[in-house]
Amino acid sequence: MFDCYNRRINYLRISVTDLCNLRCIYCMPEEGIQLIPHEQILSLEEIRDITKAAVALGVDKVRLTGGEPLVRRNIVYLVEMLSQIEGIRDLAMTTNGILLDQFAKPLKNAGLHRLNVSLDTLDPERFRTMTRIGNVQDVLRGLDAAKAAGFKTIKLNCVIAESPQEPDALAVSAYGRKHGFEVRCIRRMNIREGSFWTIEGSDGGNCKSCNRLRLTSNGNIYPCLFNDIHYSVKELGVEQALLAAVGNKPESGHKSERNQFYAMGG
């Protein structure tokens, strides 16, 4: 699929849930959020069928996000179903790592190719402050489990205020080098203000080469995180929603009044 600006659209990011087991200060308000009603959430089989339709149209890269994808019930079964779709060359997941110690081996056995794990600091107190409720040791155990499970590509996503030379980022980068994990420094963004930057170590945030569509857990296809345009697979049908999103993908992100990182996967 090609959009109106001749960008090849081959990447589908799937938010499988808006639930999360952390309350990171840059992602979610302390009091929590108004969750999508359960009856509106796509079933695993619906996610599989939407992904099949996207692959038939040219998508070959799929990433599972949240919220936190590992809190979605039967997430390993979903990975297994998606891994059997012919045409997906890259099946990945972004996770905060809190439950990865439990899920790493089952995910690898189910066919997941690679992992991105959020890790903004190694300092236990700062980690708890930044996540409000988290224990960094849970993430580190999860990373050990992922490495032991045989994942060849494990990336660390480190959110920074402005520079990868910040103390927390330097510590995470050193940890990554020691353990063979690639580190991506992601400058903090603001959807409401339209503040976003290219991600260091990735092409994310570069509108000129953007190849992404986003599927929310309630069935909306968004062509851009920093735009309110979206198309419902429930109202339009899967193929028409996908084609409409591609055909109306904006040249560049601007800002959004409705999107949230916790519901869109960043």
Order of alpha helices (4+ residues) and beta strands (2+ residues): beta-alpha-beta-alpha-beta-alpha-beta-alpha-alpha-beta-alpha-beta-beta-beta-beta-alpha-alpha-alpha
